[in-house]
């Protein structure tokens, strides 16, 4: 199978050099609006996997792009970050969600987009994470609680503190600093800081690896996807297509 038969959009969740240990594919940066349509037009893949996507200052990948490529017979998978969100929203139409974060969105245990949001550095530096995703903080605090490093009260209050924080300000340093000022939690938070050095969880990366491993096994048997809808090509859709198609290759 050609390298272009599988397209993966990733960046801060798992870098290309790490992802290539699990799956040979064409790796693209986090998707913004138009990128999924552009990749289909350019490479005609049989499989697409959305892990990371842009948001806030850049339009996010459009649901309609995913519906379009699935209508063309492309199998589209999502996990970890933007991919988990879109898969939860489009699973009824044929997008396949993978991993714990997808399951949490799909079951409505979590609903907010900010759960997977973070800020990161540029691609040339390997997308270094400059904040921590709420889903990772949740998993880490849960592990610390089950390991009896922190008690139930600190577990709940730390979750609430992190959730109240602006997504770009979420990190373990801020969490530890906040609770170290409270004498009720001084010993627990100190123990948590030590435990964290070797036991912090990265659910986003874990889910991405599960997806990549799955694709490495399944892609050789992929048949064109059949969907039960017909995409309505609106004025906005046609305009986006014209803009993408007008760009130099």
LINFENRA-V16076 format. One record per backbone hydrogen bond with DSSP energy under -1.0 kcal/mol. CO is the residue of the C=O (numbers start at 1). NH is the residue of the N-H. E is the energy in kcal/mol with one decimal. If there is no record, write none. Layout:
BEGIN
<<CO,NH,E> <CO,NH,E>>
END
This chain:
BEGIN
<<2,5,-1.5> <3,6,-1.2> <5,46,-1.8> <5,47,-2.2> <6,26,-2.8> <7,49,-2.8> <8,28,-3.3> <9,51,-2.1> <9,52,-1.9> <15,19,-2.8> <16,20,-2.6> <18,21,-1.3> <19,22,-2.0> <19,23,-1.8> <26,8,-2.4> <28,10,-2.4> <31,54,-3.2> <32,35,-2.2> <34,38,-2.6> <35,39,-2.6> <36,40,-1.8> <37,41,-2.4> <38,42,-2.3> <39,43,-2.6> <40,44,-2.1> <46,75,-2.5> <47,7,-2.1> <48,77,-2.8> <49,9,-2.7> <50,79,-1.7> <51,83,-1.9> <52,31,-2.1> <55,57,-1.4> <59,33,-2.5> <62,66,-1.2> <63,67,-2.3> <64,68,-2.3> <65,69,-2.5> <66,70,-2.1> <67,71,-1.9> <68,72,-1.2> <69,74,-2.2> <70,73,-1.7> <73,225,-2.2> <75,48,-2.7> <76,96,-2.7> <77,50,-2.9> <78,98,-2.3> <79,81,-2.4> <81,85,-1.9> <82,86,-2.7> <83,87,-2.2> <84,88,-2.0> <85,89,-1.8> <86,90,-2.0> <87,91,-1.0> <90,93,-1.6> <90,95,-1.7> <91,94,-1.0> <96,78,-2.4> <99,103,-2.0> <100,104,-2.1> <101,105,-2.1> <102,106,-3.1> <103,107,-2.2> <104,109,-1.6> <104,110,-1.6> <105,108,-1.0> <112,115,-1.4> <113,116,-1.5> <115,135,-2.4> <119,130,-3.1> <122,125,-1.2> <122,127,-2.1> <123,126,-2.0> <128,121,-2.8> <133,137,-2.0> <134,138,-2.8> <135,139,-1.8> <136,140,-2.4> <137,141,-2.8> <138,142,-2.3> <139,143,-2.1> <140,144,-2.4> <141,145,-2.2> <142,146,-2.3> <143,147,-1.9> <144,149,-2.9> <144,150,-1.0> <145,148,-1.4> <151,155,-2.3> <152,156,-2.5> <153,157,-2.7> <154,158,-2.8> <155,159,-1.9> <156,160,-2.4> <157,161,-2.5> <158,162,-2.3> <159,163,-2.5> <160,164,-2.2> <161,165,-1.2> <166,169,-2.2> <167,170,-1.0> <170,132,-3.1> <171,175,-1.7> <172,176,-2.9> <173,177,-2.5> <174,178,-2.2> <175,179,-2.0> <176,180,-1.9> <179,182,-1.3> <182,185,-1.7> <185,189,-3.0> <186,190,-1.5> <187,191,-2.3> <188,192,-2.5> <189,193,-2.1> <190,194,-1.7> <191,195,-2.7> <192,196,-2.6> <195,198,-1.3> <195,199,-1.3> <196,200,-1.4> <202,206,-2.3> <203,207,-2.5> <204,208,-2.0> <205,209,-2.5> <206,210,-1.9> <207,211,-2.2> <208,212,-2.6> <209,213,-2.6> <210,214,-2.1> <211,215,-2.5> <212,216,-2.1> <213,217,-1.1> <214,218,-2.5> <215,219,-2.2> <218,221,-1.9> <219,222,-1.7> <232,234,-1.3> <234,238,-2.6> <235,239,-2.1> <236,240,-2.2> <237,241,-2.4> <238,242,-2.1> <239,243,-2.2> <240,244,-2.5> <241,245,-2.8> <242,246,-1.6> <244,247,-1.1>>
END
